Amino acid sequence: MTSIVARVDSDLPAQDFPADIIGLRVAEHGPDARVVTVTGEVDTLTAPKLASFLNEQLSAARVVVVDLDGVEFLGSAGLSALFEANELATRERRALRLVCHSRIANRALEATELRDQFTFADTVPDALVNSF
């Protein structure tokens, strides 16, 4: 398993926008699967970074598992980024799987009735085993 870490920073001064507001990490699981771990806040400022990151992973792997367990805030822009990544995966005949035990993220998915649009797994290993 290869691990690639991407730190997402902002162009805004540190006092206005903490560098650790969102964390994105990817681990390769063979040539066709990647696990993206998202931590922190996914809002209007950070959602474009998430969207770009997920698109990169979907272009490189047939299966992308997104672990949202460390998400502390998931706003509408973050939901949109996830939804668009899922649409891209469907169009490209790839799989996007979510693992989400974050109360905050689950509440956002349920409140917007988007939960049924995604495929969920209980754990990352389950998402990888049941991917294709």
TIVEXPA-156479 format. One line per 3 residues: their letters; for each residue x, y, z of N, C-alpha, C, O, CB. Coordinates in nm, 4 decimals. Glycine has a CB too. Example, Ala and Ser with C-alpha at 12.3 -4.5 7.8 and 13.67 -1.06 7.14 Angstrom:
% TIVEXPA-156479
as	1.3190:-0.5690:0.7800:1.2300:-0.4500:0.7800:1.3200:-0.3300:0.7800:1.4236:-0.3319:0.8465:1.1308:-0.4473:0.9046 | 1.2850:-0.2250:0.7080:1.3670:-0.1060:0.7140:1.2900:0.0030:0.7870:1.3409:0.1138:0.8039:1.4084:-0.0598:0.5725
//
This chain:
% TIVEXPA-156479
mts	0.0845:-0.1167:0.0000:0.0000:0.0000:0.0000:0.0894:0.1234:0.0000:0.1777:0.1362:0.0848:-0.0963:-0.0004:0.1216 | 0.0672:0.2134:-0.0936:0.1397:0.3375:-0.1036:0.0539:0.4493:-0.0489:-0.0664:0.4532:-0.0749:0.1813:0.3656:-0.2482 | 0.1120:0.5387:0.0250:0.0368:0.6494:0.0807:0.0885:0.7802:0.0237:0.2091:0.8048:0.0222:0.0453:0.6497:0.2339
iva	-0.0021:0.8630:-0.0225:0.0300:0.9942:-0.0749:-0.0453:1.0934:0.0109:-0.1658:1.0789:0.0309:-0.0070:1.0081:-0.2272 | 0.0235:1.1939:0.0617:-0.0408:1.2920:0.1471:-0.0448:1.4256:0.0745:0.0559:1.4699:0.0193:0.0327:1.3048:0.2827 | -0.1588:1.4881:0.0746:-0.1730:1.6211:0.0158:-0.2215:1.7150:0.1240:-0.3266:1.6924:0.1840:-0.2710:1.6202:-0.1059
rvd	-0.1476:1.8174:0.1484:-0.1899:1.9180:0.2461:-0.2515:2.0325:0.1680:-0.1926:2.0827:0.0722:-0.0697:1.9675:0.3358 | -0.3684:2.0728:0.2089:-0.4391:2.1788:0.1395:-0.4278:2.3065:0.2203:-0.4706:2.3123:0.3356:-0.5869:2.1413:0.1158 | -0.3706:2.4073:0.1601:-0.3573:2.5368:0.2246:-0.4371:2.6406:0.1467:-0.4800:2.6162:0.0339:-0.2087:2.5782:0.2352
sdl	-0.4554:2.7523:0.2064:-0.5270:2.8621:0.1421:-0.4310:2.9742:0.1119:-0.3220:2.9806:0.1688:-0.6423:2.9126:0.2302 | -0.4708:3.0629:0.0223:-0.3921:3.1815:-0.0068:-0.4169:3.2923:0.0948:-0.3461:3.3931:0.0952:-0.4229:3.2313:-0.1463 | -0.5169:3.2745:0.1809:-0.5495:3.3752:0.2804:-0.4489:3.3707:0.3941:-0.3860:3.2675:0.4175:-0.6917:3.3550:0.3336
paq	-0.4333:3.4813:0.4646:-0.3417:3.4827:0.5788:-0.3804:3.3786:0.6830:-0.4981:3.3460:0.6985:-0.3387:3.6212:0.6425 | -0.2818:3.3271:0.7538:-0.3030:3.2187:0.8505:-0.4071:3.2542:0.9554:-0.4848:3.1681:0.9966:-0.1724:3.1836:0.9190 | -0.4102:3.3808:0.9998:-0.5062:3.4160:1.1038:-0.6496:3.4132:1.0521:-0.7423:3.4012:1.1322:-0.4744:3.5533:1.1599
dfp	-0.6710:3.4238:0.9208:-0.8050:3.4225:0.8635:-0.8500:3.2838:0.8191:-0.9698:3.2570:0.8101:-0.8108:3.5165:0.7471 | -0.7552:3.1968:0.7917:-0.7888:3.0671:0.7327:-0.6843:2.9650:0.7774:-0.5782:2.9553:0.7157:-0.7955:3.0758:0.5761 | -0.7117:2.8889:0.8829:-0.6128:2.7927:0.9319:-0.5727:2.6923:0.8241:-0.6582:2.6431:0.7505:-0.6675:2.7186:1.0534
adi	-0.4455:2.6622:0.8143:-0.3945:2.5711:0.7121:-0.4515:2.4309:0.7281:-0.4581:2.3550:0.6314:-0.2427:2.5658:0.7173 | -0.4923:2.3966:0.8483:-0.5418:2.2613:0.8739:-0.6940:2.2511:0.8643:-0.7523:2.1582:0.9202:-0.4968:2.2154:1.0105 | -0.7587:2.3429:0.7957:-0.9043:2.3409:0.7883:-0.9556:2.2155:0.7177:-1.0620:2.1642:0.7523:-0.9548:2.4652:0.7164
igl	-0.8812:2.1661:0.6197:-0.9171:2.0407:0.5531:-0.7899:1.9595:0.5329:-0.6837:2.0132:0.5014:-0.9894:2.0669:0.4162 | -0.8034:1.8304:0.5518:-0.6937:1.7397:0.5243:-0.7385:1.6386:0.4206:-0.8482:1.5836:0.4305:-0.6458:1.6695:0.6531 | -0.6550:1.6141:0.3221:-0.6833:1.5156:0.2184:-0.5632:1.4225:0.2080:-0.4500:1.4671:0.1891:-0.7140:1.5843:0.0809
rva	-0.5891:1.2941:0.2204:-0.4818:1.1947:0.2110:-0.5318:1.0820:0.1218:-0.6489:1.0446:0.1277:-0.4395:1.1406:0.3532 | -0.4436:1.0288:0.0401:-0.4814:0.9170:-0.0458:-0.3843:0.8022:-0.0254:-0.2635:0.8222:-0.0126:-0.4847:0.9596:-0.1941 | -0.4389:0.6825:-0.0226:-0.3578:0.5609:-0.0133:-0.3954:0.4723:-0.1314:-0.5133:0.4470:-0.1560:-0.3799:0.4860:0.1243
ehg	-0.2954:0.4258:-0.2035:-0.3189:0.3364:-0.3158:-0.3324:0.1934:-0.2651:-0.2556:0.1486:-0.1798:-0.2048:0.3472:-0.4195 | -0.4298:0.1237:-0.3181:-0.4514:-0.0175:-0.2857:-0.4485:-0.0932:-0.4174:-0.5525:-0.1210:-0.4770:-0.5879:-0.0407:-0.2080 | -0.3285:-0.1259:-0.4616:-0.3130:-0.1884:-0.5918:-0.3293:-0.0849:-0.7011:-0.3448:0.0338:-0.6725:-0.4137:-0.3021:-0.6101
pda	-0.3260:-0.1287:-0.8260:-0.3317:-0.0336:-0.9369:-0.4700:0.0258:-0.9616:-0.4812:0.1293:-1.0274:-0.2848:-0.1002:-1.0612 | -0.5746:-0.0369:-0.9106:-0.7103:0.0066:-0.9451:-0.7925:0.0639:-0.8316:-0.9103:0.0933:-0.8519:-0.7832:-0.1060:-1.0016 | -0.7358:0.0813:-0.7126:-0.8156:0.1311:-0.6008:-0.7374:0.2332:-0.5184:-0.6171:0.2195:-0.4959:-0.8605:0.0148:-0.5116
rvv	-0.8090:0.3344:-0.4752:-0.7506:0.4376:-0.3898:-0.8483:0.4697:-0.2775:-0.9700:0.4645:-0.2955:-0.7161:0.5657:-0.4717 | -0.7933:0.5027:-0.1624:-0.8739:0.5450:-0.0482:-0.8367:0.6891:-0.0164:-0.7209:0.7202:0.0118:-0.8518:0.4514:0.0764 | -0.9362:0.7758:-0.0214:-0.9181:0.9173:0.0103:-0.9761:0.9411:0.1488:-1.0942:0.9158:0.1728:-0.9863:1.0102:-0.0969
tvt	-0.8930:0.9894:0.2388:-0.9373:1.0225:0.3741:-0.9511:1.1732:0.3837:-0.8568:1.2478:0.3571:-0.8380:0.9681:0.4820 | -1.0700:1.2167:0.4221:-1.1009:1.3593:0.4340:-1.1197:1.3922:0.5808:-1.1942:1.3241:0.6512:-1.2281:1.3974:0.3517 | -1.0521:1.4967:0.6274:-1.0674:1.5415:0.7652:-1.0901:1.6919:0.7672:-1.0499:1.7635:0.6755:-0.9435:1.5036:0.8500
gev	-1.1549:1.7384:0.8727:-1.1745:1.8819:0.8894:-1.3051:1.9300:0.8316:-1.4078:1.8627:0.8409:-1.0619:1.9566:0.8266 | -1.3001:2.0483:0.7711:-1.4195:2.1156:0.7235:-1.4236:2.1218:0.5713:-1.3264:2.1604:0.5064:-1.4271:2.2554:0.7815 | -1.5383:2.0828:0.5157:-1.5584:2.0911:0.3710:-1.6671:2.1952:0.3486:-1.7860:2.1684:0.3657:-1.5978:1.9504:0.3078
dtl	-1.6235:2.3139:0.3103:-1.7153:2.4261:0.2928:-1.6881:2.4937:0.1584:-1.6214:2.4365:0.0721:-1.7011:2.5279:0.4094 | -1.7388:2.6127:0.1413:-1.7245:2.6844:0.0148:-1.5776:2.7071:-0.0221:-1.5421:2.7029:-0.1398:-1.7972:2.8180:0.0225 | -1.4934:2.7308:0.0766:-1.3519:2.7549:0.0493:-1.2752:2.6270:0.0164:-1.1847:2.6290:-0.0671:-1.2880:2.8229:0.1677
tap	-1.3103:2.5166:0.0808:-1.2311:2.3946:0.0652:-1.2909:2.2929:-0.0317:-1.2198:2.2035:-0.0778:-1.2135:2.3301:0.1983 | -1.4188:2.3044:-0.0634:-1.4837:2.2080:-0.1531:-1.4176:2.1996:-0.2909:-1.4065:2.0895:-0.3450:-1.6294:2.2443:-0.1698 | -1.3733:2.3113:-0.3501:-1.3056:2.2982:-0.4798:-1.1787:2.2136:-0.4723:-1.1457:2.1429:-0.5675:-1.2712:2.4354:-0.5337
kla	-1.1078:2.2204:-0.3605:-0.9880:2.1364:-0.3415:-1.0283:1.9894:-0.3360:-0.9630:1.9040:-0.3960:-0.9117:2.1765:-0.2114 | -1.1363:1.9606:-0.2634:-1.1851:1.8232:-0.2547:-1.2280:1.7737:-0.3922:-1.1935:1.6623:-0.4316:-1.3023:1.8132:-0.1551 | -1.3026:1.8552:-0.4649:-1.3512:1.8161:-0.5978:-1.2341:1.7838:-0.6907:-1.2348:1.6812:-0.7588:-1.4382:1.9284:-0.6589
sfl	-1.1360:1.8693:-0.6932:-1.0185:1.8475:-0.7780:-0.9443:1.7209:-0.7372:-0.9023:1.6426:-0.8225:-0.9241:1.9680:-0.7708 | -0.9284:1.7012:-0.6076:-0.8583:1.5849:-0.5551:-0.9309:1.4557:-0.5926:-0.8679:1.3586:-0.6346:-0.8440:1.5956:-0.4030 | -1.0640:1.4546:-0.5771:-1.1416:1.3350:-0.6121:-1.1368:1.3076:-0.7622:-1.1270:1.1923:-0.8040:-1.2873:1.3507:-0.5665
neq	-1.1434:1.4127:-0.8428:-1.1344:1.3944:-0.9879:-1.0009:1.3331:-1.0283:-0.9961:1.2465:-1.1157:-1.1539:1.5280:-1.0595 | -0.8926:1.3775:-0.9650:-0.7606:1.3193:-0.9919:-0.7594:1.1700:-0.9605:-0.7079:1.0896:-1.0382:-0.6523:1.3912:-0.9098 | -0.8160:1.1344:-0.8471:-0.8149:0.9929:-0.8061:-0.9025:0.9090:-0.8980:-0.8667:0.7964:-0.9323:-0.8628:0.9783:-0.6604
lsa	-1.0167:0.9631:-0.9380:-1.1056:0.8892:-1.0283:-1.0451:0.8722:-1.1675:-1.0787:0.7773:-1.2382:-1.2398:0.9604:-1.0392 | -0.9577:0.9618:-1.2066:-0.8928:0.9458:-1.3366:-0.7821:0.8409:-1.3313:-0.7393:0.7901:-1.4350:-0.8358:1.0794:-1.3839 | -0.7361:0.8087:-1.2115:-0.6251:0.7149:-1.1971:-0.6664:0.5750:-1.1516:-0.5914:0.4794:-1.1711:-0.5266:0.7702:-1.1004
arv	-0.7843:0.5618:-1.0914:-0.8245:0.4330:-1.0342:-0.9703:0.4025:-1.0670:-1.0526:0.4929:-1.0816:-0.8032:0.4327:-0.8815 | -1.0003:0.2736:-1.0782:-1.1387:0.2321:-1.1067:-1.2279:0.2413:-0.9838:-1.3492:0.2580:-0.9961:-1.1410:0.0897:-1.1603 | -1.1686:0.2304:-0.8659:-1.2440:0.2359:-0.7405:-1.1819:0.3417:-0.6499:-1.0619:0.3397:-0.6229:-1.2459:0.0967:-0.6699
vvv	-1.2656:0.4337:-0.6038:-1.2212:0.5348:-0.5085:-1.3139:0.5285:-0.3877:-1.4353:0.5453:-0.3992:-1.2205:0.6784:-0.5727 | -1.2543:0.5041:-0.2734:-1.3274:0.5009:-0.1469:-1.2982:0.6325:-0.0756:-1.1825:0.6713:-0.0600:-1.2863:0.3760:-0.0580 | -1.4037:0.7005:-0.0328:-1.3886:0.8274:0.0380:-1.4281:0.8060:0.1830:-1.5440:0.7784:0.2140:-1.4748:0.9400:-0.0276
dld	-1.3304:0.8192:0.2712:-1.3521:0.8027:0.4148:-1.3815:0.9401:0.4747:-1.2933:1.0255:0.4831:-1.2278:0.7361:0.4843 | -1.5056:0.9599:0.5159:-1.5508:1.0885:0.5706:-1.5580:1.0885:0.7229:-1.6136:1.1813:0.7817:-1.6866:1.1237:0.5140 | -1.5034:0.9871:0.7871:-1.5161:0.9753:0.9330:-1.4593:1.0957:1.0083:-1.5080:1.1289:1.1164:-1.4465:0.8497:0.9802
gve	-1.3576:1.1613:0.9531:-1.2950:1.2744:1.0213:-1.3500:1.4100:0.9823:-1.2911:1.5126:1.0162:-1.1503:1.2730:0.9954 | -1.4626:1.4123:0.9111:-1.5213:1.5395:0.8675:-1.5968:1.6040:0.9836:-1.6823:1.5416:1.0465:-1.6164:1.5180:0.7461 | -1.5633:1.7295:1.0104:-1.6247:1.8041:1.1200:-1.7320:1.9004:1.0713:-1.8137:1.9476:1.1504:-1.5187:1.8804:1.1966
flg	-1.7324:1.9301:0.9413:-1.8354:2.0150:0.8813:-1.8470:1.9772:0.7346:-1.7460:1.9628:0.6657:-1.8020:2.1677:0.8982 | -1.9698:1.9611:0.6866:-1.9939:1.9302:0.5462:-2.1062:2.0208:0.4975:-2.2240:1.9961:0.5235:-2.0298:1.7787:0.5258 | -2.0674:2.1261:0.4263:-2.1636:2.2223:0.3753:-2.2146:2.1841:0.2379:-2.1768:2.0807:0.1828:-2.1023:2.3594:0.3706
sag	-2.3000:2.2676:0.1834:-2.3615:2.2388:0.0538:-2.2577:2.2288:-0.0574:-2.2735:2.1479:-0.1488:-2.4637:2.3460:0.0194 | -2.1528:2.3086:-0.0515:-2.0483:2.3003:-0.1537:-1.9754:2.1663:-0.1453:-1.9374:2.1098:-0.2479:-1.9481:2.4166:-0.1382 | -1.9559:2.1160:-0.0257:-1.8926:1.9848:-0.0081:-1.9821:1.8734:-0.0575:-1.9349:1.7790:-0.1207:-1.8575:1.9614:0.1382
lsa	-2.1114:1.8834:-0.0293:-2.2074:1.7850:-0.0799:-2.2085:1.7854:-0.2316:-2.2151:1.6799:-0.2946:-2.3485:1.8135:-0.0258 | -2.2021:1.9034:-0.2898:-2.1986:1.9156:-0.4355:-2.0726:1.8510:-0.4928:-2.0793:1.7834:-0.5955:-2.2057:2.0633:-0.4770 | -1.9589:1.8709:-0.4283:-1.8337:1.8100:-0.4747:-1.8432:1.6580:-0.4724:-1.7987:1.5913:-0.5659:-1.7156:1.8567:-0.3880
lfe	-1.9009:1.6033:-0.3662:-1.9178:1.4584:-0.3573:-2.0146:1.4080:-0.4640:-1.9892:1.3061:-0.5283:-1.9678:1.4189:-0.2178 | -2.1253:1.4794:-0.4824:-2.2257:1.4400:-0.5810:-2.1671:1.4417:-0.7218:-2.1885:1.3484:-0.7993:-2.3477:1.5329:-0.5732 | -2.0938:1.5467:-0.7550:-2.0329:1.5569:-0.8882:-1.9282:1.4486:-0.9096:-1.9171:1.3949:-1.0198:-1.9695:1.6950:-0.9076
ane	-1.8518:1.4155:-0.8069:-1.7547:1.3068:-0.8188:-1.8259:1.1739:-0.8429:-1.7791:1.0905:-0.9205:-1.6670:1.2983:-0.6922 | -1.9378:1.1553:-0.7766:-2.0158:1.0336:-0.7954:-2.0714:1.0258:-0.9380:-2.0709:0.9191:-0.9992:-2.1303:1.0274:-0.6930 | -2.1187:1.1377:-0.9898:-2.1680:1.1435:-1.1276:-2.0560:1.1131:-1.2271:-2.0764:1.0405:-1.3244:-2.2287:1.2817:-1.1571
lat	-1.9376:1.1692:-1.2019:-1.8219:1.1415:-1.2876:-1.7879:0.9933:-1.2842:-1.7633:0.9324:-1.3883:-1.6998:1.2251:-1.2438 | -1.7866:0.9361:-1.1660:-1.7563:0.7929:-1.1530:-1.8555:0.7098:-1.2330:-1.8161:0.6152:-1.3012:-1.7585:0.7498:-1.0049 | -1.9813:0.7434:-1.2256:-2.0844:0.6695:-1.2993:-2.0628:0.6816:-1.4500:-2.0684:0.5821:-1.5222:-2.2248:0.7210:-1.2617
rer	-2.0381:0.8041:-1.4970:-2.0158:0.8256:-1.6405:-1.8943:0.7498:-1.6919:-1.8951:0.6978:-1.8035:-1.9991:0.9738:-1.6691 | -1.7905:0.7441:-1.6103:-1.6641:0.6815:-1.6501:-1.6578:0.5320:-1.6159:-1.5539:0.4679:-1.6315:-1.5484:0.7534:-1.5834 | -1.7700:0.4782:-1.5693:-1.7774:0.3374:-1.5279:-1.6728:0.3035:-1.4217:-1.6014:0.2035:-1.4298:-1.7592:0.2460:-1.6490
ral	-1.6678:0.3895:-1.3246:-1.5812:0.3724:-1.2088:-1.6704:0.3668:-1.0860:-1.7908:0.3903:-1.0953:-1.4753:0.4879:-1.1976 | -1.6127:0.3364:-0.9732:-1.6921:0.3257:-0.8509:-1.6433:0.4259:-0.7473:-1.5232:0.4387:-0.7232:-1.6858:0.1826:-0.7940 | -1.7370:0.4962:-0.6871:-1.7086:0.5839:-0.5747:-1.7875:0.5287:-0.4569:-1.9098:0.5162:-0.4643:-1.7463:0.7348:-0.6057
rlv	-1.7191:0.4962:-0.3497:-1.7814:0.4406:-0.2298:-1.7527:0.5343:-0.1134:-1.6422:0.5874:-0.1023:-1.7292:0.2961:-0.1999 | -1.8501:0.5546:-0.0276:-1.8319:0.6382:0.0906:-1.8319:0.5533:0.2164:-1.9099:0.4590:0.2292:-1.9413:0.7449:0.0987 | -1.7448:0.5874:0.3076:-1.7452:0.5339:0.4439:-1.7669:0.6552:0.5318:-1.6868:0.7486:0.5299:-1.6101:0.4549:0.4807
chs	-1.8746:0.6546:0.6092:-1.9096:0.7761:0.6826:-1.9743:0.7428:0.8159:-2.0890:0.6986:0.8226:-2.0031:0.8635:0.5996 | -1.8974:0.7654:0.9220:-1.9506:0.7512:1.0570:-1.9518:0.8859:1.1287:-1.9786:0.8935:1.2486:-1.8682:0.6492:1.1367 | -1.9225:0.9916:1.0537:-1.9272:1.1267:1.1084:-2.0733:1.1680:1.1249:-2.1492:1.1697:1.0280:-1.8507:1.2272:1.0167
ria	-2.1116:1.2008:1.2461:-2.2489:1.2428:1.2734:-2.2836:1.3667:1.1916:-2.3939:1.3770:1.1378:-2.2683:1.2707:1.4238 | -2.1912:1.4592:1.1823:-2.2127:1.5846:1.1091:-2.2340:1.5568:0.9605:-2.3291:1.6074:0.9009:-2.0929:1.6805:1.1287 | -2.1462:1.4767:0.9005:-2.1573:1.4471:0.7571:-2.2847:1.3676:0.7282:-2.3535:1.3944:0.6297:-2.0333:1.3688:0.7081
nra	-2.3157:1.2715:0.8124:-2.4383:1.1940:0.7922:-2.5624:1.2816:0.8031:-2.6577:1.2651:0.7270:-2.4463:1.0801:0.8934 | -2.5610:1.3724:0.8955:-2.6748:1.4631:0.9103:-2.6937:1.5480:0.7842:-2.8069:1.5686:0.7403:-2.6551:1.5540:1.0332 | -2.5853:1.5969:0.7262:-2.5939:1.6770:0.6034:-2.6461:1.5925:0.4869:-2.7293:1.6389:0.4090:-2.4558:1.7366:0.5680
lea	-2.5980:1.4703:0.4753:-2.6436:1.3811:0.3673:-2.7916:1.3466:0.3820:-2.8644:1.3400:0.2829:-2.5601:1.2521:0.3658 | -2.8352:1.3248:0.5046:-2.9753:1.2900:0.5281:-3.0676:1.4112:0.5117:-3.1763:1.3990:0.4551:-2.9917:1.2308:0.6682 | -3.0254:1.5265:0.5601:-3.1091:1.6467:0.5523:-3.1336:1.6883:0.4079:-3.2395:1.7421:0.3757:-3.0441:1.7618:0.6291
tel	-3.0367:1.6637:0.3218:-3.0501:1.7010:0.1805:-3.1057:1.5876:0.0956:-3.1240:1.6021:-0.0253:-2.9157:1.7443:0.1253 | -3.1324:1.4749:0.1601:-3.1837:1.3552:0.0923:-3.0899:1.3056:-0.0183:-3.1345:1.2482:-0.1177:-3.3211:1.3841:0.0335 | -2.9609:1.3282:0.0002:-2.8609:1.2816:-0.0966:-2.8040:1.1451:-0.0604:-2.7346:1.0836:-0.1413:-2.7480:1.3823:-0.1072
rdq	-2.8321:1.0980:0.0577:-2.7735:0.9720:0.1040:-2.7990:0.8572:0.0058:-2.7107:0.7746:-0.0172:-2.8295:0.9358:0.2414 | -2.9177:0.8519:-0.0511:-2.9520:0.7428:-0.1430:-2.8795:0.7510:-0.2770:-2.8843:0.6566:-0.3559:-3.1003:0.7419:-0.1671 | -2.8130:0.8622:-0.3029:-2.7406:0.8789:-0.4292:-2.6040:0.8109:-0.4270:-2.5408:0.7953:-0.5315:-2.7234:1.0266:-0.4602
ftf	-2.5585:0.7706:-0.3094:-2.4243:0.7164:-0.2929:-2.4271:0.5702:-0.2499:-2.5270:0.5206:-0.1977:-2.3470:0.7986:-0.1916 | -2.3168:0.5038:-0.2730:-2.2970:0.3689:-0.2230:-2.2095:0.3788:-0.0984:-2.1010:0.4368:-0.1018:-2.2321:0.2757:-0.3319 | -2.2581:0.3217:0.0113:-2.1870:0.3279:0.1389:-2.1353:0.1901:0.1772:-2.1912:0.0876:0.1383:-2.2783:0.3832:0.2497
adt	-2.0286:0.1903:0.2535:-1.9760:0.0684:0.3152:-1.9512:0.1004:0.4624:-1.9293:0.2158:0.4993:-1.8436:0.0180:0.2433 | -1.9549:-0.0034:0.5457:-1.9327:0.0173:0.6891:-1.7885:0.0519:0.7216:-1.7612:0.1312:0.8117:-1.9732:-0.1059:0.7660 | -1.6960:-0.0088:0.6471:-1.5538:0.0145:0.6712:-1.4810:0.0282:0.5384:-1.5331:-0.0103:0.4337:-1.4924:-0.1000:0.7553
vpd	-1.3623:0.0825:0.5433:-1.2800:0.0939:0.4227:-1.2496:-0.0442:0.3642:-1.2643:-0.0625:0.2433:-1.1489:0.1682:0.4541 | -1.2076:-0.1423:0.4455:-1.1845:-0.2755:0.3870:-1.3082:-0.3336:0.3187:-1.2968:-0.3971:0.2138:-1.1378:-0.3711:0.4946 | -1.4272:-0.3122:0.3779:-1.5511:-0.3581:0.3140:-1.5714:-0.2899:0.1796:-1.6116:-0.3544:0.0828:-1.6717:-0.3316:0.4049
alv	-1.5443:-0.1620:0.1730:-1.5626:-0.0869:0.0477:-1.4668:-0.1375:-0.0584:-1.5017:-0.1417:-0.1764:-1.5415:0.0643:0.0704 | -1.3481:-0.1753:-0.0188:-1.2499:-0.2261:-0.1163:-1.2843:-0.3673:-0.1625:-1.2689:-0.3987:-0.2806:-1.1089:-0.2247:-0.0557 | -1.3302:-0.4521:-0.0725:-1.3645:-0.5905:-0.1065:-1.4863:-0.5960:-0.1988:-1.4901:-0.6744:-0.2936:-1.3914:-0.6720:0.0213
nsf	-1.5834:-0.5137:-0.1705:-1.7094:-0.5175:-0.2441:-1.7152:-0.4161:-0.3582:-1.8238:-0.3790:-0.4027:-1.8238:-0.4934:-0.1497 | -1.5994:-0.3713:-0.4053:-1.6001:-0.2623:-0.5027:-1.6410:-0.3063:-0.6427:-1.7141:-0.2332:-0.7096:-1.4645:-0.1993:-0.5085 | -1.5964:-0.4237:-0.6899:-1.6367:-0.4724:-0.8227:-1.6600:-0.6208:-0.8176:-1.6946:-0.6814:-0.9190:-1.5307:-0.4391:-0.9291
//
